[in-house]
């Protein structure tokens, strides 16, 4: 099997056309043979009925007007198989009622060669030609030294003297066979030429059709070699599947370029965020090594905890980006929120005012849903002045979790940007005690991974209102 699409397409198209031409040619030859055979049978029948009509009108066997030439040999045979009349120059015949080619000595009317005194029930009436379809046979005849195959039609007739005889008239098969042979040879001669034309045209058309694909492939190879994701593949002017492929490829390259840019930015931001606590740890340890009395153990612990949290956040983001998703199960979200509130209550800067209606259930990962609640509460407490409110209820097939604070809120222009990684607004920078700007990004990614959405708006108290919507079971 050829390896290239062009070769396979050419081979397949040529094979299909060859099969169609062979089938069509065979059908034409068979129809032509049947048609010419029917015409030959008709000629033999017409000749036989003409001779039979002469006998029905009283013509004697010796005075019959028989056809001249080789095309229609005629033989008249009685019911006993005796030849009563035959064409001139007929030397040999097969496929008729008798192999004799000359009338016998008793072949004239008045002799006992004819059957007198009535006829059988199936014989035509006196002076009549049979209306039945003639009996058709194939044989051969030699006329004037030429032997050929003939189609013979046998027609019964009863003379006015009540003699029932059978007239055999032949029609030459050579013309029909020659015509069929000529058509067959012409088809066999033209088939290779036609297939060559089909193969050549298919090869050229396929090459032209696949030229844009080769251009896309070559450009992709150069992009891969150069590592330049800003380049794009050429899009053909035609609005076909190849143009769609090129457009989709460019969209994929754009998404890949954006993903790589985000990844690079993520790595750069992560490196920057990790550098600060590590540098702080190193500085304190170097000071402690030179002056042990200055060792600030609480400060070291705080920096280590901050570094630990940052590493955990980065690891979680890496898992989310890699598509890591633990098995989900039904989660009672009301119980999960209560447990999270109880866990963090001792360390809350501002107590959380909770309103939990019922115990709605969602499909999800309990640990990651707890992380969403915790991150939203951390963000609210970090920016609130005196109040943090949480509500949970089921609404129209969804479970809605709202976390509001009475802080400065989020300007409308920044409401999409705060969910980006390592993004901290100016106000957050002044209030944030070591935060890396990953809490909201992690919360949004986890909510989206659970099939929900996280949006931010204005709280009734004037601060920020974060709303999580998850599909309810």
C-alpha positions, -999 to 999 in steps of 0.1 A, spaced: 0 0 0 14 34 -10 23 56 20 13 90 6 -22 103 6 -18 114 -31 -8 79 -42 -35 62 -22 -61 86 -36 -49 81 -71 -49 43 -67 -83 42 -51 -99 65 -77 -84 45 -106 -95 12 -90 -131 25 -86 -132 39 -122 -118 6 -135 -144 -14 -117 -172 9 -129 -159 8 -165 -156 -30 -165 -191 -33 -151 -205 -8 -176 -186 -24 -205 -198 -59 -195 -234 -46 -193 -231 -29 -228 -216 -60 -244 -243 -82 -229 -271 -58 -240 -256 -55 -274 -253 -93 -278 -289 -97 -266 -301 -70 -290 -282 -83 -320 -293 -118 -312 -329 -108 -310 -325 -91 -344 -310 -122 -359 -338 -143 -345 -363 -119 -360 -347 -120 -394 -347 -158 -394 -384 -158 -383 -394 -133 -410 -377 -153 -437 -393 -186 -425 -428 -170 -424 -423 -156 -459 -416 -191 -473 -444 -205 -452 -468 -179 -465 -459 -190 -501 -467 -226 -492 -500 -216 -475 -511 -199 -507 -506 -230 -527 -471 -226 -542 -454 -259 -549 -421 -269 -533 -403 -266 -566 -416 -231 -573 -408 -215 -540 -390 -181 -542 -361 -189 -519 -336 -162 -508 -303 -161 -527 -269 -158 -512 -254 -170 -480 -274 -149 -454 -306 -169 -453 -303 -206 -461 -337 -223 -462 -348 -259 -458 -384 -273 -459 -389 -306 -441 -420 -328 -438 -431 -345 -406 -411 -376 -415 -379 -356 -418 -377 -357 -456 -364 -326 -473 -390 -311 -497 -371 -279 -507 -338 -263 -499 -318 -232 -510 -295 -234 -540 -258 -239 -534 -266 -253 -500 -240 -281 -494 -243 -289 -457 -265 -280 -428 -269 -288 -391 -294 -277 -365 -325 -282 -386 -349 -311 -391 -326 -330 -415 -290 -330 -425 -300 -335 -462 -296 -305 -484 -315 -318 -515 -351 -328 -519 -358 -365 -523 -373 -381 -554 -407 -381 -537 -405 -345 -526 -431 -331 -550 -467 -328 -542 -488 -358 -551 -462 -383 -538 -467 -399 -505 -440 -378 -489 -466 -354 -476 -491 -364 -450 -527 -362 -463 -560 -365 -448 -561 -340 -420 -536 -328 -394 -530 -331 -357 -546 -310 -332 -515 -288 -328 -509 -283 -365 -521 -252 -383 -553 -254 -403 -553 -260 -441 -537 -231 -459 -525 -215 -426 -492 -206 -411 -487 -214 -374 -492 -185 -350 -470 -201 -324 -436 -186 -316 -410 -203 -339 -386 -229 -324 -352 -213 -325 -320 -234 -328 -283 -227 -336 -265 -246 -363 -242 -243 -392 -245 -243 -430 -221 -245 -459 -232 -223 -489 -210 -219 -519 -181 -234 -500 -184 -210 -470 -193 -225 -436 -208 -202 -410 -230 -204 -379 -266 -196 -383 -297 -190 -361 -326 -211 -375 -363 -204 -370 -387 -233 -375 -422 -223 -386 -450 -249 -393 -474 -244 -422 -502 -265 -437 -506 -263 -475 -540 -262 -493 -534 -299 -500 -534 -306 -462 -497 -312 -460 -480 -300 -428 -444 -291 -433 -418 -272 -413 -398 -243 -428 -363 -238 -415 -348 -204 -423 -314 -192 -411 -299 -159 -403 -261 -154 -403 -246 -149 -368 -213 -136 -381 -225 -99 -383 -238 -99 -347 -207 -117 -334 -184 -93 -354 -202 -63 -340 -199 -76 -304 -163 -85 -309 -155 -51 -323 -171 -33 -294 -153 -56 -269 -120 -50 -285 -126 -12 -287 -134 -12 -250 -104 -33 -241 -82 -10 -261 -96 22 -246 -98 10 -210 -60 14 -202 -59 48 -219 -89 60 -200 -75 47 -167 -42 64 -174 -61 97 -180 -81 92 -147 -49 84 -128 -31 114 -142 -59 138 -135 -64 125 -100 -27 128 -93 -26 164 -105 -58 174 -87 -48 157 -55 -14 174 -56 -31 208 -61 -56 201 -33 -29 190 -9 -6 219 -16 -20 240 12 -17 211 36 20 208 27 24 246 33 8 242 67 31 212 75 62 231 64 53 261 85 46 240 115 79 223 111 96 257 110 77 269 140 87 238 159 123 242 149 125 279 158 103 277 189 85 309 178 49 304 188 40 339 175 41 327 139 10 314 122 4 289 93 -10 302 60 -48 300 56 -60 293 20 -84 317 4 -109 288 -4 -135 282 22 -130 244 25 -119 218 50 -82 227 46 -89 264 53 -108 252 84 -78 231 94 -54 260 90 -76 283 109 -80 258 137 -42 253 137 -37 290 141 -62 290 170 -43 262 186 -10 280 182 -26 311 197 -38 291 227 -5 274 230 13 308 229 -9 322 256 -5 290 277 33 292 274 33 329 282 11 323 312 34 294 323 65 315 319 48 344 339 37 319 365 73 305 368 87 341 370 61 352 396 66 320 416 104 325 416 99 361 428 75 351 455 97 322 467 128 344 467 115 368 494 109 342 522 140 322 513 161 354 515 145 363 548 152 329 562 188 330 550 193 364 565 180 354 599 200 322 600 232 341 590 225 366 618 218 338 642 250 320 633 270 351 640 250 363 670 230 334 686 214 358 711 196 376 682 179 344 669 142 352 663 126 318 664 90 331 660 100 350 629 117 320 615 86 299 621 64 325 604 87 326 574 87 288 572 49 286 575 46 313 548 70 294 525 51 261 532 18 277 523 32 292 491 47 258 481 14 241 487 -4 267 466 20 264 438 18 226 439 -20 227 438 -20 251 409 4 228 390 -20 199 397 -50 218 384 -31 229 353 -21 193 347 -57 182 348 -53 163 380 -88 157 394 -94 133 423 -126 111 422 -157 131 431 -185 120 454 -216 135 468 -207 162 494 -230 177 520 -220 213 515 -237 226 546 -218 203 569 -186 210 551 -190 248 556 -198 243 592 -168 222 598 -146 248 580 -161 276 602 -155 256 634 -119 248 623 -109 284 617 -130 301 644 -102 303 671 -79 322 648 -104 345 630 -96 382 632 -133 389 626 -160 364 636 -180 351 606 -217 356 606 -231 325 589 -265 317 575 -268 281 563 -301 269 550 -304 231 549 -277 209 537 -275 211 499 -254 184 482 -230 187 453 -206 164 435 -171 172 443 -138 167 462 -144 176 499 -108 188 504 -108 211 474 -143 225 482 -131 233 518 -101 251 502 -125 273 482 -145 282 513 -113 289 533 -97 310 506 -128 332 503 -131 336 540 -94 345 543 -98 371 516 -129 386 533 -112 387 567 -81 403 553 -101 432 538 -131 435 561 -134 464 586 -158 448 611 -180 422 595 -178 391 574 -210 373 564 -215 339 548 -247 324 534 -254 291 518 -287 280 501 -301 261 472 -315 282 444 -330 269 411 -310 237 408 -278 253 420 -261 256 454 -251 292 460 -224 302 485 -219 340 492 -191 356 512 -194 393 519 -173 418 538 -176 455 547 -142 465 533 -133 488 504 -147 463 478 -133 456 443 -135 483 416 -154 471 385 -124 475 364 -104 450 385 -131 424 391 -117 401 363 -81 408 371 -82 398 408 -87 361 398 -54 361 379 -24 345 396 0 367 417 -23 397 412 -27 419 443 -45 453 441 -27 483 457 -50 482 487 -44 445 491 -6 451 490 -9 474 520 -31 450 540 -16 417 528 7 403 554 28 381 532 1 369 508 12 359 473 -20 367 454 -30 331 448 -60 326 470 -87 339 447 -70 323 416 -70 289 433 -106 293 444 -118 303 409 -99 274 393 -113 249 418 -148 261 413 -145 259 375 -131 224 379 -163 215 398 -185 228 369 -194 260 387 -186 297 385 -172 323 409 -181 360 404 -175 392 425 -199 421 430 -208 447 456 -219 436 491 -249 454 509 -224 466 534 -204 483 507 -176 458 505 -170 429 482 -194 400 476 -181 368 462 -207 344 449 -200 307 441 -226 287 421 -222 249 419 -246 224 403 -268 207 429 -274 170 429 
